[in-house]
Amino acid sequence: MKKNAILLDSSFGVKENQYPDVYVVPMEIIETSKIKTISYLDQVSIFNDQICEKIANDIDIKTSQPILGSVIKMIDKLANEYEHIYAFTIPSTISGTYNTWKVLENDYQMLKVYDQTMVGRLSEWTISDLLKANRENKLDDTYITNYLANVKNKRAAVLVVPDVSQLKKGGRVSNFKSVLIKLFGLKLIITLDKAGLLFRDKANKPEEVIKRSKDALTSLIPLNHNHIRRFVVFTNSKANKKFDVNQYLNILKTIYPKIKMEHVDLPSVITAHVGPNYFAFGMDLE
């Protein structure tokens, strides 16, 4: 038997077979109309571009946990191949997936389920680091627990949303706040960290948006240009043309001229909640 498997849901943005010994169970994307409800498997039967197109056409989209039967089937398969299964889910502050998977520990001695505070590339960095530890024969429950405790103090991201209609549909933004943001052309500044999804601030002009976004990050981790290990920018080619993400990107490049920046989309399960119009950036400190 192989020693360690890592099991994820699709909020990590990791594809099946992308990494050795890493397995992905898709979350559900649910399309609802007056006529019918259609359930898709994230990154299997629906992808980011399709979700963006549906939202742009005012089709109701929401997300749900991975199908429990599929999770159990995957764990049964891995239990026959690996000594240990280390499972990670979308943060418990925004989904019940962690609590559902955690219960399965009672039925599988080799299974350990962990909560973490990131999504997309930031959570993928976690998997990359854990795989390195696995290659060095360091990976076990103690290592993972210590790693996750440490990373909370050095990794964070901020999200800028100019159109909160999708957040409003999901009940995360009130009608009153939605009207104000639209009326004054404001951009909502949101962070996701160990405290969950927080509406930190709002601003209008790109320079002020980036300044306040950076201030929001500074409240979470001790920013220092010389200590940035990894930096990611989340942009979307399907964004509304009225929302020019390049303005924000150019300001960031001015602030961090020597930092190498990755450019990726948000995972589709997050796009389903915030809509296709967004700008986000995150970093990992040494």
Backbone torsions as a table, in degrees:
resi	resn	phi	psi	omega
1	MET	NA	143.8	171.4
2	LYS	-71.8	161.4	-172.0
3	LYS	-83.7	-58.3	-170.0
4	ASN	-127.0	131.3	170.6
5	ALA	-114.8	148.3	175.3
6	ILE	-115.7	128.3	-178.1
7	LEU	-116.7	132.2	-176.5
8	LEU	-129.8	161.4	161.8
9	ASP	-96.8	173.9	-170.1
10	SER	-78.5	1.0	176.9
11	SER	-67.1	-15.8	-179.5
12	PHE	-77.0	-14.7	-177.4
13	GLY	74.4	11.3	179.4
14	VAL	-89.2	134.5	179.3
15	LYS	-90.2	153.0	175.4
16	GLU	-59.1	135.5	-179.6
17	ASN	71.1	11.6	178.6
18	GLN	-72.7	-36.0	179.5
19	TYR	-127.2	148.0	177.2
20	PRO	-66.7	138.3	175.9
21	ASP	66.5	16.6	176.7
22	VAL	-114.2	129.6	-175.5
23	TYR	-125.8	144.1	-173.1
24	VAL	-124.0	130.3	172.8
25	VAL	-106.9	123.9	-175.3
26	PRO	-72.2	141.4	169.1
27	MET	-78.0	167.1	179.3
28	GLU	-95.8	141.4	170.1
29	ILE	-113.8	125.5	-173.3
30	ILE	-117.0	123.5	177.6
31	GLU	-102.7	127.4	-176.0
32	THR	-124.2	134.3	173.5
33	SER	-137.5	177.3	178.8
34	LYS	-66.6	-23.7	-175.1
35	ILE	-89.6	-43.3	-173.6
36	LYS	-158.4	168.5	174.4
37	THR	-121.2	129.6	-179.6
38	ILE	-118.0	130.6	178.5
39	SER	-107.0	129.1	178.6
40	TYR	-116.1	156.6	172.2
41	LEU	-98.2	122.2	-177.3
42	ASP	-57.8	129.8	179.3
43	GLN	64.7	13.7	174.4
44	VAL	-122.2	-55.8	179.4
45	SER	-115.1	-0.7	173.2
46	ILE	-150.8	147.1	-175.9
47	PHE	-131.9	173.2	-172.0
48	ASN	-55.2	-47.3	-177.8
49	ASP	-59.8	-39.1	179.8
50	GLN	-67.8	-38.6	177.8
51	ILE	-64.0	-43.7	178.2
52	CYS	-60.0	-42.1	-179.5
53	GLU	-65.0	-41.4	179.5
54	LYS	-65.3	-42.5	179.2
55	ILE	-64.8	-41.2	178.3
56	ALA	-61.8	-28.0	178.1
57	ASN	-92.4	14.9	174.9
58	ASP	63.2	31.8	174.7
59	ILE	-88.5	134.6	-178.5
60	ASP	-71.9	122.9	-179.2
61	ILE	-127.6	134.5	172.7
62	LYS	-142.0	173.5	-178.4
63	THR	-119.9	162.2	177.3
64	SER	-145.6	165.0	179.3
65	GLN	-61.2	159.2	171.2
66	PRO	-56.1	147.3	179.2
67	ILE	-62.7	124.6	-173.3
68	LEU	-59.1	-39.3	178.8
69	GLY	-60.1	-36.5	178.4
70	SER	-69.4	-36.7	178.2
71	VAL	-64.2	-47.3	-179.5
72	ILE	-62.7	-41.6	178.6
73	LYS	-60.9	-41.6	178.9
74	MET	-66.7	-43.4	179.8
75	ILE	-63.2	-41.4	177.0
76	ASP	-58.2	-43.0	179.9
77	LYS	-63.3	-47.8	-176.9
78	LEU	-68.6	-30.9	-179.5
79	ALA	-64.2	-23.4	177.9
80	ASN	-86.6	-9.1	-174.3
81	GLU	-117.7	-21.6	-172.8
82	TYR	-130.3	152.1	175.9
83	GLU	-76.9	-35.7	-177.4
84	HIS	-133.5	142.7	174.1
85	ILE	-122.2	116.2	177.9
86	TYR	-104.9	115.6	-172.8
87	ALA	-111.2	140.4	-178.8
88	PHE	-132.0	140.8	-177.2
89	THR	-126.4	170.4	168.7
90	ILE	-53.8	145.6	-175.5
91	PRO	-52.1	140.1	-179.0
92	SER	-66.5	-17.1	179.7
93	THR	-73.2	-14.8	179.6
94	ILE	-125.7	0.5	-179.9
95	SER	-157.2	154.4	176.7
96	GLY	-89.0	6.0	-175.7
97	THR	-58.1	-44.2	-178.2
98	TYR	-58.0	-47.8	-177.9
99	ASN	-62.8	-36.9	178.1
100	THR	-65.6	-47.4	-179.3
101	TRP	-68.1	-34.0	-176.9
102	LYS	-61.1	-36.3	179.1
103	VAL	-60.1	-31.5	-177.3
104	LEU	-67.4	-16.4	176.1
105	GLU	-58.7	-28.3	-179.7
106	ASN	-66.3	-24.3	-176.8
107	ASP	-101.2	-14.1	-175.9
108	TYR	-131.2	109.1	-176.9
109	GLN	-64.4	-31.1	-176.4
110	MET	-84.1	-3.2	-174.6
111	LEU	-95.6	131.5	170.4
112	LYS	-128.1	130.4	-177.3
113	VAL	-113.8	133.2	-175.0
114	TYR	-123.0	141.5	171.8
115	ASP	-90.5	149.5	175.5
116	GLN	-148.7	171.3	-165.3
117	THR	-112.1	9.2	-173.8
118	MET	-122.6	167.4	172.1
119	VAL	-135.9	165.7	173.9
120	GLY	61.8	-142.3	-174.3
121	ARG	-58.3	-34.8	-179.1
122	LEU	-65.1	-38.2	176.4
123	SER	-76.9	-27.4	175.6
124	GLU	-66.2	-33.6	175.0
125	TRP	-58.2	-37.9	177.4
126	THR	-58.9	-47.1	-178.8
127	ILE	-64.1	-41.5	177.9
128	SER	-59.1	-43.7	179.5
129	ASP	-67.1	-39.6	-179.4
130	LEU	-69.5	-34.1	176.3
131	LEU	-66.0	-36.3	175.9
132	LYS	-62.8	-44.2	178.1
133	ALA	-63.0	-35.5	179.1
134	ASN	-65.1	-41.6	178.8
135	ARG	-63.9	-27.8	-179.4
136	GLU	-93.5	10.0	179.4
137	ASN	59.1	34.6	179.0
138	LYS	-105.3	-11.5	-169.7
139	LEU	-76.6	119.1	172.0
140	ASP	-156.5	-177.4	-176.0
141	ASP	-60.3	-41.9	-179.3
142	THR	-64.0	-43.3	179.9
143	TYR	-61.1	-46.3	-177.6
144	ILE	-65.1	-44.1	-179.9
145	THR	-60.1	-44.8	179.2
146	ASN	-67.0	-40.8	179.2
147	TYR	-59.9	-49.2	-177.5
148	LEU	-64.9	-35.0	177.6
149	ALA	-67.0	-38.8	-178.4
150	ASN	-72.6	-39.8	-172.9
151	VAL	-69.0	-22.7	179.0
152	LYS	-61.4	-25.6	-175.7
153	ASN	-96.1	1.1	-177.4
154	LYS	-137.2	6.3	-178.2
155	ARG	-135.9	130.9	-179.6
156	ALA	-160.3	162.9	179.1
157	ALA	-143.6	159.1	177.9
158	VAL	-133.0	141.8	-176.0
159	LEU	-119.9	132.9	177.8
160	VAL	-111.3	123.7	-178.0
161	VAL	-124.6	115.4	179.6
162	PRO	-86.9	-20.3	-178.1
163	ASP	-125.3	106.8	-172.6
164	VAL	-96.7	16.6	-177.1
165	SER	-61.3	-37.7	179.8
166	GLN	-71.4	-38.2	175.0
167	LEU	-63.9	-36.6	177.6
168	LYS	-64.7	-44.5	178.9
169	LYS	-59.1	-35.9	-178.9
170	GLY	-82.7	0.7	177.8
171	GLY	79.4	12.0	-177.7
172	ARG	-91.0	-14.2	177.2
173	VAL	-130.4	134.8	-178.8
174	SER	-72.9	160.0	176.6
175	ASN	-59.2	-40.9	-178.0
176	PHE	-62.8	-47.9	179.8
177	LYS	-64.1	-38.2	179.2
178	SER	-61.1	-43.1	179.7
179	VAL	-65.0	-42.9	-179.2
180	LEU	-63.4	-44.5	-179.2
181	ILE	-61.8	-43.4	179.9
182	LYS	-69.2	-41.7	-176.9
183	LEU	-62.8	-41.0	-175.0
184	PHE	-102.5	8.3	178.0
185	GLY	62.1	35.0	-176.6
186	LEU	-84.1	157.4	173.8
187	LYS	-114.6	129.3	-179.0
188	LEU	-82.3	134.4	-178.7
189	ILE	-110.1	119.6	-171.6
190	ILE	-126.1	142.3	171.8
191	THR	-120.6	151.8	172.4
192	LEU	-125.5	115.0	179.9
193	ASP	-146.2	-158.6	-176.8
194	LYS	-63.1	-18.8	177.8
195	ALA	-88.4	-8.0	-179.6
196	GLY	104.1	-159.2	-178.9
197	LEU	-85.1	116.1	-176.5
198	LEU	-123.7	133.8	174.1
199	PHE	-86.2	102.0	-170.1
200	ARG	-82.1	-41.4	-171.5
201	ASP	-167.0	-178.7	173.5
202	LYS	-150.9	151.1	-179.4
203	ALA	-157.2	172.9	-176.1
204	ASN	-112.3	-67.4	-175.4
205	LYS	-70.5	144.2	-178.1
206	PRO	-52.8	-40.6	-179.4
207	GLU	-61.6	-41.1	-179.6
208	GLU	-72.7	-35.3	177.8
209	VAL	-61.0	-47.4	-178.9
210	ILE	-66.7	-40.5	178.9
211	LYS	-59.8	-48.1	-177.5
212	ARG	-71.2	-31.0	175.5
213	SER	-65.0	-43.6	178.5
214	LYS	-64.6	-38.6	176.2
215	ASP	-61.6	-39.0	179.4
216	ALA	-63.5	-41.2	178.3
217	LEU	-66.7	-38.5	-179.5
218	THR	-62.2	-29.1	178.1
219	SER	-73.3	-13.8	-177.0
220	LEU	-103.7	-41.1	-178.5
221	ILE	-138.1	153.4	-177.5
222	PRO	-78.8	88.4	-175.4
223	LEU	-64.2	135.1	174.4
224	ASN	-153.8	119.6	-175.5
225	HIS	-53.2	-35.7	-175.2
226	ASN	-76.5	-11.6	-175.3
227	HIS	-111.5	10.7	-179.8
228	ILE	-79.7	121.0	-179.2
229	ARG	-89.2	-43.8	-178.6
230	ARG	-142.4	145.8	-176.8
231	PHE	-140.8	129.3	-179.4
232	VAL	-128.5	142.1	174.6
233	VAL	-117.1	128.9	177.7
234	PHE	-102.2	117.7	175.8
235	THR	-133.9	168.5	-175.3
236	ASN	-138.6	122.7	-179.6
237	SER	-66.5	-16.1	-179.7
238	LYS	-91.9	6.4	-178.9
239	ALA	-62.3	149.9	176.3
240	ASN	-56.7	135.8	-177.8
241	LYS	-61.3	-22.2	178.3
242	LYS	-71.7	-17.7	178.8
243	PHE	-105.0	96.9	-174.3
244	ASP	-87.0	97.4	-177.5
245	VAL	-66.6	-21.8	-178.9
246	ASN	-64.9	-29.6	176.8
247	GLN	-59.9	-44.6	-178.1
248	TYR	-71.8	-38.4	179.8
249	LEU	-63.8	-42.3	-179.8
250	ASN	-64.2	-36.7	177.6
251	ILE	-66.0	-42.6	178.3
252	LEU	-60.8	-42.0	-179.7
253	LYS	-64.4	-30.7	176.8
254	THR	-70.4	-40.1	-179.4
255	ILE	-71.8	-39.0	-177.0
256	TYR	-121.3	67.2	-173.1
257	PRO	-66.8	-22.9	-175.3
258	LYS	-105.5	2.9	-176.8
259	ILE	-92.7	129.0	175.1
260	LYS	-75.4	126.0	-176.3
261	MET	-112.4	128.5	170.3
262	GLU	-80.1	151.8	178.1
263	HIS	-128.7	115.8	-178.5
264	VAL	-142.1	166.6	170.7
265	ASP	-81.9	158.0	165.7
266	LEU	-68.1	151.6	174.1
267	PRO	-57.3	150.9	-175.1
268	SER	-62.3	-31.7	179.6
269	VAL	-67.8	-25.5	176.4
270	ILE	-83.1	-40.5	175.4
271	THR	-56.4	-36.5	179.5
272	ALA	-61.1	-25.1	-179.4
273	HIS	-93.5	-36.7	-174.6
274	VAL	-101.4	-13.6	-177.9
275	GLY	89.1	172.0	-175.2
276	PRO	-77.7	-12.5	-177.9
277	ASN	-97.3	106.0	-179.1
278	TYR	-160.7	163.5	168.9
279	PHE	-143.4	130.2	-178.8
280	ALA	-143.0	154.3	172.7
281	PHE	-148.2	150.7	-179.8
282	GLY	-147.3	164.3	-177.7
283	MET	-149.5	161.0	-179.2
284	ASP	-126.9	125.9	-178.0
285	LEU	-93.4	157.4	177.2
286	GLU	-62.9	NA	NA
